[in-house]
Amino acid sequence: MSRSGWPERCPVCRRPATAEHAPFCSRICRDRDLLAWLEGRYRLPGPPAPPSTPDEPDR
């Protein structure tokens, strides 16, 4: 990690990161990472969420 607090390499493609798109190298890599989160490819560890019922709104 650099002194500025973000990695020196893009976490998606490993190219040098830029300040404009930190911590990524480009808008493309930034968008690829966002898409991975939205598709559920990344998960945070923790206990499983309880199942919701049709009568109960999602939290």
Secondary structure, DSSP 8 states (H G I E B T S, - for coil): --TTSS-SB-TTT-SB--STTTTSSSHHHHHHHHHHHHTT-S---S-------TTS---
